[in-house]
């Protein structure tokens, strides 16, 4: 699908016409044309008349809804229930015998459609290009409707399953990031513990003078640095690791909700599709039986044959009614799946954006805490630098001599 206006398909409108100002025409996924008033957000199946903003034949299809693209309103609601081209059913029970016939029109209809995940779409080769739901974005809701070949060669993977796999990988990444921060915390705690232990070491404690003061400050700076790293590890736990884990748990709940909801709809849709095909085969068999009994009646007239024909006709009519009922249920399930598919893909997109932004913010918090730790560590070393600049061997010697002197030594001349 590519952005662009949809031209009228051949044979639909015999004459070229100009829409009134403010009106645009589109095709639904089933190939049916509808019109949207961009000023009032009204939609209608009827071609608008010459008066701006007023449809030619106002009817029950007219509604105040957001503009539709791809058969959907911008809010994610289907513009109309999906119509399955090769499953159209007449409501008259008298015509039910024609439901299984392979007329040229029906065969052509089948060729113009394609079924993916039990959902009928117009065939891409016969369908004019349609506008995307979000033409200016690479949004999930526009690009994950079909299946994709499994890279390992094991069949195909549904587009929605690819989205779920991406979300599950994102959840795993969050877990691994949390484990990374946890290991970082352990390193900080162990480092702080060793620094504090080293600061209590008595090695070189006998050093005196200004150098002794500087050496004592070196050991004290280790204790201060140990405290800084302990605070850093505590903040990493409360401001980075814990929020990552909490977000992961909530993210996991949202993922389960989306997964189960869509999976149930897919199962229901597949079940309804299978019921339609079963009812279609049953109708074909009943029609074949009716045709055979009718031929027998032409060959040989008998009350029993006429009775068999009436019975076969009743069964054929009942089979037609069953097919109509199955098709109605299928269309309802298909409409629901379309609606939920758009809504859920947009929700998955929102969750992914929220996940990336949340992790970015907490990693920024990590780097900020790391910068602060470096600044505090620097502040613990500054007093050491100041004392080292004041080390004066001459002054230290004077102080030591005054404290420990034993007396002056003066040489005495010896007498002969």
TALIN-V145304 format. One record per residue. N is the residue number from 1. RES is the residue in one small letter. BURIAL is b if it has 16 or more other C-alpha atoms within 10 Angstrom, else e. Layout:
n->N res->RES burial->BURIAL
n->N res->RES burial->BURIAL
This chain:
n->1 res->x burial->e
n->2 res->x burial->e
n->3 res->x burial->e
n->4 res->x burial->e
n->5 res->x burial->e
n->6 res->x burial->b
n->7 res->x burial->e
n->8 res->x burial->e
n->9 res->x burial->e
n->10 res->x burial->e
n->11 res->x burial->e
n->12 res->x burial->e
n->13 res->x burial->e
n->14 res->x burial->e
n->15 res->x burial->e
n->16 res->x burial->e
n->17 res->x burial->e
n->18 res->x burial->e
n->19 res->x burial->b
n->20 res->x burial->b
n->21 res->x burial->e
n->22 res->x burial->e
n->23 res->x burial->b
n->24 res->x burial->b
n->25 res->x burial->b
n->26 res->x burial->b
n->27 res->x burial->b
n->28 res->x burial->b
n->29 res->x burial->b
n->30 res->x burial->b
n->31 res->x burial->b
n->32 res->x burial->e
n->33 res->x burial->b
n->34 res->x burial->b
n->35 res->x burial->b
n->36 res->x burial->b
n->37 res->x burial->b
n->38 res->x burial->b
n->39 res->x burial->e
n->40 res->x burial->e
n->41 res->x burial->b
n->42 res->x burial->b
n->43 res->x burial->b
n->44 res->x burial->b
n->45 res->x burial->b
n->46 res->x burial->b
n->47 res->x burial->b
n->48 res->x burial->b
n->49 res->x burial->e
n->50 res->x burial->e
n->51 res->x burial->e
n->52 res->x burial->e
n->53 res->x burial->b
n->54 res->x burial->b
n->55 res->x burial->b
n->56 res->x burial->e
n->57 res->x burial->e
n->58 res->x burial->e
n->59 res->x burial->e
n->60 res->x burial->e
n->61 res->x burial->e
n->62 res->x burial->b
n->63 res->x burial->e
n->64 res->x burial->e
n->65 res->x burial->b
n->66 res->x burial->b
n->67 res->x burial->b
n->68 res->x burial->b
n->69 res->x burial->b
n->70 res->x burial->b
n->71 res->x burial->b
n->72 res->x burial->b
n->73 res->x burial->b
n->74 res->x burial->b
n->75 res->x burial->e
n->76 res->x burial->b
n->77 res->x burial->b
n->78 res->x burial->b
n->79 res->x burial->b
n->80 res->x burial->e
n->81 res->x burial->b
n->82 res->x burial->b
n->83 res->x burial->b
n->84 res->x burial->b
n->85 res->x burial->b
n->86 res->x burial->b
n->87 res->x burial->b
n->88 res->x burial->e
n->89 res->x burial->b
n->90 res->x burial->e
n->91 res->x burial->e
n->92 res->x burial->e
n->93 res->x burial->e
n->94 res->x burial->e
n->95 res->x burial->e
n->96 res->x burial->b
n->97 res->x burial->b
n->98 res->x burial->b
n->99 res->x burial->b
n->100 res->x burial->b
n->101 res->x burial->e
n->102 res->x burial->e
n->103 res->x burial->e
n->104 res->x burial->e
n->105 res->x burial->e
n->106 res->x burial->b
n->107 res->x burial->e
n->108 res->x burial->e
n->109 res->x burial->b
n->110 res->x burial->b
n->111 res->x burial->e
n->112 res->x burial->b
n->113 res->x burial->b
n->114 res->x burial->e
n->115 res->x burial->e
n->116 res->x burial->e
n->117 res->x burial->e
n->118 res->x burial->b
n->119 res->x burial->b
n->120 res->x burial->b
n->121 res->x burial->b
n->122 res->x burial->b
n->123 res->x burial->b
n->124 res->x burial->e
n->125 res->x burial->e
n->126 res->x burial->e
n->127 res->x burial->b
n->128 res->x burial->b
n->129 res->x burial->b
n->130 res->x burial->b
n->131 res->x burial->b
n->132 res->x burial->b
n->133 res->x burial->b
n->134 res->x burial->e
n->135 res->x burial->e
n->136 res->x burial->e
n->137 res->x burial->e
n->138 res->x burial->e
n->139 res->x burial->e
n->140 res->x burial->b
n->141 res->x burial->b
n->142 res->x burial->b
n->143 res->x burial->e
n->144 res->x burial->b
n->145 res->x burial->b
n->146 res->x burial->e
n->147 res->x burial->b
n->148 res->x burial->e
n->149 res->x burial->e
n->150 res->x burial->e
n->151 res->x burial->e
n->152 res->x burial->e
n->153 res->x burial->e
n->154 res->x burial->e
n->155 res->x burial->e
n->156 res->x burial->e
n->157 res->x burial->e
n->158 res->x burial->b
n->159 res->x burial->b
n->160 res->x burial->b
n->161 res->x burial->b
n->162 res->x burial->e
n->163 res->x burial->b
n->164 res->x burial->b
n->165 res->x burial->e
n->166 res->x burial->e
n->167 res->x burial->b
n->168 res->x burial->e
n->169 res->x burial->e
n->170 res->x burial->b
n->171 res->x burial->b
n->172 res->x burial->e
n->173 res->x burial->e
n->174 res->x burial->b
n->175 res->x burial->b
n->176 res->x burial->e
n->177 res->x burial->b
n->178 res->x burial->b
n->179 res->x burial->e
n->180 res->x burial->e
n->181 res->x burial->b
n->182 res->x burial->b
n->183 res->x burial->e
n->184 res->x burial->e
n->185 res->x burial->b
n->186 res->x burial->e
n->187 res->x burial->e
n->188 res->x burial->b
n->189 res->x burial->b
n->190 res->x burial->e
n->191 res->x burial->b
n->192 res->x burial->b
n->193 res->x burial->b
n->194 res->x burial->e
n->195 res->x burial->b
n->196 res->x burial->b
n->197 res->x burial->e
n->198 res->x burial->b
n->199 res->x burial->b
n->200 res->x burial->e
n->201 res->x burial->e
n->202 res->x burial->e
n->203 res->x burial->e
n->204 res->x burial->e
n->205 res->x burial->e
n->206 res->x burial->e
n->207 res->x burial->e
n->208 res->x burial->e
n->209 res->x burial->b
n->210 res->x burial->b
n->211 res->x burial->b
n->212 res->x burial->b
n->213 res->x burial->b
n->214 res->x burial->b
n->215 res->x burial->b
n->216 res->x burial->b
n->217 res->x burial->b
n->218 res->x burial->b
n->219 res->x burial->b
n->220 res->x burial->b
n->221 res->x burial->b
n->222 res->x burial->b
n->223 res->x burial->b
n->224 res->x burial->b
n->225 res->x burial->b
n->226 res->x burial->b
n->227 res->x burial->b
n->228 res->x burial->b
n->229 res->x burial->b
n->230 res->x burial->b
n->231 res->x burial->b
n->232 res->x burial->b
n->233 res->x burial->b
n->234 res->x burial->b
n->235 res->x burial->b
n->236 res->x burial->b
n->237 res->x burial->b
n->238 res->x burial->e
n->239 res->x burial->b
n->240 res->x burial->b
n->241 res->x burial->b
n->242 res->x burial->b
n->243 res->x burial->b
n->244 res->x burial->b
n->245 res->x burial->b
n->246 res->x burial->e
n->247 res->x burial->b
n->248 res->x burial->b
n->249 res->x burial->e
n->250 res->x burial->e
n->251 res->x burial->b
n->252 res->x burial->e
n->253 res->x burial->e
n->254 res->x burial->e
n->255 res->x burial->b
n->256 res->x burial->e
n->257 res->x burial->e
n->258 res->x burial->b
n->259 res->x burial->e
n->260 res->x burial->e
n->261 res->x burial->e
n->262 res->x burial->b
n->263 res->x burial->e
n->264 res->x burial->e
n->265 res->x burial->b
n->266 res->x burial->b
n->267 res->x burial->e
n->268 res->x burial->b
n->269 res->x burial->b
n->270 res->x burial->b
n->271 res->x burial->e
n->272 res->x burial->b
n->273 res->x burial->b
n->274 res->x burial->e
n->275 res->x burial->b
n->276 res->x burial->b
n->277 res->x burial->e
n->278 res->x burial->e
n->279 res->x burial->b
n->280 res->x burial->b
n->281 res->x burial->e
n->282 res->x burial->b
n->283 res->x burial->b
n->284 res->x burial->b
n->285 res->x burial->b
n->286 res->x burial->b
n->287 res->x burial->b
n->288 res->x burial->b
n->289 res->x burial->b
n->290 res->x burial->b
n->291 res->x burial->e
n->292 res->x burial->e
n->293 res->x burial->b
n->294 res->x burial->b
n->295 res->x burial->e
n->296 res->x burial->e
n->297 res->x burial->b
n->298 res->x burial->e
n->299 res->x burial->e
n->300 res->x burial->e
n->301 res->x burial->e
n->302 res->x burial->e
n->303 res->x burial->e
n->304 res->x burial->e
n->305 res->x burial->b
n->306 res->x burial->e
n->307 res->x burial->e
n->308 res->x burial->b
n->309 res->x burial->b
n->310 res->x burial->e
n->311 res->x burial->e
n->312 res->x burial->b
n->313 res->x burial->b
n->314 res->x burial->e
n->315 res->x burial->b
n->316 res->x burial->b
n->317 res->x burial->b
n->318 res->x burial->b
n->319 res->x burial->b
n->320 res->x burial->b
n->321 res->x burial->b
n->322 res->x burial->b
n->323 res->x burial->b
n->324 res->x burial->b
n->325 res->x burial->b
n->326 res->x burial->b
n->327 res->x burial->b
n->328 res->x burial->b
n->329 res->x burial->b
n->330 res->x burial->b
n->331 res->x burial->b
n->332 res->x burial->b
n->333 res->x burial->b
n->334 res->x burial->b
n->335 res->x burial->b
n->336 res->x burial->b
n->337 res->x burial->b
n->338 res->x burial->b
n->339 res->x burial->b
n->340 res->x burial->b
n->341 res->x burial->b
n->342 res->x burial->b
n->343 res->x burial->b
n->344 res->x burial->b
n->345 res->x burial->b
n->346 res->x burial->b
n->347 res->x burial->b
n->348 res->x burial->b
n->349 res->x burial->b
n->350 res->x burial->e
n->351 res->x burial->b
n->352 res->x burial->b
n->353 res->x burial->e
n->354 res->x burial->e
n->355 res->x burial->b
n->356 res->x burial->e
n->357 res->x burial->e
n->358 res->x burial->e
n->359 res->x burial->b
n->360 res->x burial->e
n->361 res->x burial->e
n->362 res->x burial->b
n->363 res->x burial->b
n->364 res->x burial->e
n->365 res->x burial->b
n->366 res->x burial->b
n->367 res->x burial->e
n->368 res->x burial->e
n->369 res->x burial->b
n->370 res->x burial->e
n->371 res->x burial->e
n->372 res->x burial->e
n->373 res->x burial->b
n->374 res->x burial->e
n->375 res->x burial->e
n->376 res->x burial->b
n->377 res->x burial->b
n->378 res->x burial->e
n->379 res->x burial->e
n->380 res->x burial->b
n->381 res->x burial->b
n->382 res->x burial->e
n->383 res->x burial->e
n->384 res->x burial->b
n->385 res->x burial->e
n->386 res->x burial->e
n->387 res->x burial->b
n->388 res->x burial->b
n->389 res->x burial->e
n->390 res->x burial->e
n->391 res->x burial->b
n->392 res->x burial->e
n->393 res->x burial->e
n->394 res->x burial->e
n->395 res->x burial->e
n->396 res->x burial->e
n->397 res->x burial->e
n->398 res->x burial->e
n->399 res->x burial->e
n->400 res->x burial->e
n->401 res->x burial->e
n->402 res->x burial->e
n->403 res->x burial->e
n->404 res->x burial->e
n->405 res->x burial->e
n->406 res->x burial->e
n->407 res->x burial->e
n->408 res->x burial->e
n->409 res->x burial->e
n->410 res->x burial->e
n->411 res->x burial->e
n->412 res->x burial->e
n->413 res->x burial->e
n->414 res->x burial->e
n->415 res->x burial->e
n->416 res->x burial->e
